[in-house]
Amino acid sequence: MAVSVMLHIDTSDLDSTVTALRGTLTPDQMRTLLRRVLAPSRVGSHVRTTLKKELPVDYCAKPAWIGSTIQTATSSGGMEINCTIPVAGTRGKIGGQFAASATAGGSKIRSGYEGAKGKRKRRAYKIVANIVTEGASVLPSDGGAIHFAVFKGKKKGFYARIPGDGNRVRPAVGIGVPQMPTNRSRQNVSDEIVNYLKQRIEHEYRFMMGRIR
């Protein structure tokens, strides 16, 4: 299932800059300036570039996958400056978006699950996935979601059995892009976008003053 989060960028560091501009511009000029600064096409493009650059620092996520989840940035408009970016997408698949390997060492799944050939039992494997850049993640092989691997055939891949859910089996997944900028990478992402907005404010102000003169 796709998950969507709203990434709210803290723009309070820009309050003093915006306040100072209000003393030199008319309300209509101020609204025009902020509308240009927060133009969705410009902000959205920069946000996409920022996340594609910053998130791979903390996560083993390809920039193309990250970029595909970023939607159009929004702002409140009017006389205030703020920025919200919708980020949507499913959790990354283990063995797909996140590289993984399996070795013997996991516990045996004690109760079978219904498959195409009736009830079967699988041995859980020690599955090591590259999700975060600081080290590999070992997926659980007993207790909660029990992970195992299928090594050949059409079903080749990594899976998890969910206890208490009718022994349902689903593909093994890691974190999704929507959670990344609100988790480890939050501060770097916020700092980068705020710095961009500040540069845009200064650029639009210089452009506007040049036309007035």
C-alpha positions in Angstrom: 0.0 0.0 0.0 1.3 3.5 -0.9 2.0 5.8 2.0 1.9 9.6 1.8 3.4 12.1 4.2 3.5 15.9 4.2 7.0 17.1 4.6 6.7 20.5 6.4 9.8 22.7 6.1 10.5 24.9 9.1 11.0 28.4 7.6 11.2 30.3 10.8 14.8 31.2 10.1 13.5 33.3 7.2 11.1 35.4 9.4 13.5 38.2 10.0 14.4 38.4 6.2 10.7 38.6 5.3 9.9 41.2 8.0 12.7 43.4 6.7 11.4 43.2 3.1 7.9 44.3 4.2 9.4 47.6 5.2 10.6 48.3 1.7 7.8 46.8 -0.5 4.1 47.4 -0.8 1.7 44.6 0.1 1.1 43.8 -3.5 4.8 43.7 -4.3 5.4 41.5 -1.3 2.7 39.0 -2.4 4.2 39.0 -5.9 7.7 38.3 -4.5 6.5 35.4 -2.3 4.5 34.0 -5.1 7.6 33.9 -7.3 9.7 32.5 -4.6 7.3 29.7 -3.8 6.4 28.8 -7.4 5.6 25.1 -7.3 7.6 24.3 -10.4 10.8 25.9 -9.0 10.4 24.7 -5.4 9.3 21.2 -6.4 12.3 20.8 -8.8 14.7 21.9 -6.1 13.1 19.7 -3.4 13.4 16.7 -5.8 17.1 17.4 -6.4 17.7 17.9 -2.7 16.1 14.7 -1.6 17.9 12.7 -4.4 21.2 14.1 -3.1 20.6 14.0 0.7 18.7 10.8 1.3 21.3 8.5 -0.2 23.8 9.8 2.4 21.8 7.9 5.0 19.9 5.3 3.0 20.8 2.8 0.3 18.2 4.3 -2.0 18.7 5.1 -5.7 18.1 8.7 -6.7 15.7 7.7 -9.5 13.4 5.9 -7.0 13.5 8.8 -4.6 12.7 11.3 -7.3 9.6 9.4 -8.5 8.0 9.8 -5.1 8.2 13.6 -4.8 5.0 15.5 -5.6 4.3 19.2 -6.2 5.3 21.4 -3.3 2.6 23.7 -1.9 2.6 26.9 0.1 -0.1 28.9 1.9 0.4 32.0 -0.3 -0.4 35.4 1.0 2.1 37.3 3.1 3.7 34.4 4.9 6.3 32.0 3.7 6.1 28.3 4.3 6.6 25.2 2.3 5.0 21.7 2.4 6.1 18.8 0.1 3.9 15.7 -0.4 6.0 12.5 -0.5 4.2 9.3 -1.5 5.3 5.8 -2.3 5.4 2.2 -1.1 8.1 0.7 1.1 11.2 -0.4 -0.7 11.3 -4.1 -1.6 14.1 -6.2 0.0 16.0 -7.6 -3.0 14.6 -4.9 -5.2 15.1 -1.3 -4.1 17.3 -2.6 -1.2 20.0 -5.2 -2.1 20.0 -8.3 0.2 21.6 -11.7 0.7 20.5 -14.8 2.6 22.5 -17.4 4.5 21.6 -20.3 6.7 21.1 -19.6 10.4 17.5 -18.6 10.8 15.0 -20.6 12.8 12.5 -23.0 11.3 9.0 -21.8 10.8 7.0 -24.1 13.0 3.6 -23.8 11.5 2.9 -24.1 7.8 1.1 -21.7 5.5 -1.2 -22.3 2.7 0.5 -22.3 -0.7 -0.3 -23.5 -4.2 0.6 -27.1 -3.1 -1.2 -27.0 0.2 0.5 -26.5 3.6 4.2 -26.2 3.5 7.0 -25.3 5.9 10.0 -23.1 5.2 13.2 -22.5 6.9 13.8 -18.9 7.8 17.2 -17.6 6.7 19.5 -15.0 8.0 18.7 -12.2 5.6 21.0 -9.2 5.5 19.7 -6.1 3.7 21.4 -2.9 2.7 18.8 -0.3 4.0 20.9 2.3 5.8 24.4 3.3 4.7 25.9 3.0 8.2 25.6 -0.8 8.3 23.7 -3.8 7.0 20.4 -4.7 8.6 19.6 -8.3 9.7 15.9 -9.1 9.3 14.2 -11.1 12.0 13.9 -14.8 11.5 11.7 -15.6 14.5 9.3 -13.9 16.9 7.7 -11.1 14.9 7.7 -11.2 11.1 9.7 -14.3 10.1 11.7 -13.7 7.0 12.8 -16.4 4.5 14.1 -16.7 1.0 13.1 -18.6 -2.2 16.1 -19.2 -4.3 14.7 -20.3 -7.6 11.6 -20.4 -9.7 9.0 -17.7 -10.4 8.7 -16.9 -6.7 12.4 -16.3 -6.3 13.0 -13.5 -3.7 12.7 -12.5 -0.1 9.5 -12.9 2.0 8.0 -12.5 5.4 5.4 -14.5 7.2 3.2 -12.5 9.5 2.2 -14.3 12.7 -1.4 -13.8 13.8 -2.5 -12.9 10.2 -3.5 -16.3 9.0 0.2 -17.1 8.4 0.0 -14.8 5.4 3.1 -14.4 3.4 4.1 -11.1 1.7 7.3 -9.8 0.0 9.9 -8.5 2.5 10.1 -4.7 2.6 12.2 -2.1 4.2 11.6 1.6 4.7 9.8 3.8 2.2 10.9 7.2 0.8 8.1 9.0 2.7 9.6 8.1 6.0 13.2 9.0 5.0 13.2 12.8 5.1 11.3 12.7 8.5 13.7 10.3 10.0 17.5 10.4 9.7 17.9 13.0 6.9 15.4 15.5 8.2 17.8 18.3 9.3 20.0 18.2 6.2 16.9 18.3 4.0 15.4 21.2 5.9 18.6 23.2 5.9 19.1 22.8 2.2 15.6 23.8 1.3 15.6 26.8 3.6 18.9 28.0 2.2 17.4 27.7 -1.3 14.4 29.7 -0.3 16.6 32.4 1.1 18.6 32.7 -2.1 15.3 32.8 -4.1 14.0 35.7 -1.9 17.2 37.7 -2.4 17.2 37.0 -6.1 13.6 38.1 -6.6 14.0 41.1 -4.4 17.0 42.3 -6.5 15.0 41.7 -9.7 12.0 43.6 -8.4 14.1 46.6 -7.2 15.9 46.7 -10.5 12.6 47.0 -12.3 11.4 49.7 -9.9 14.4 51.8 -10.6 
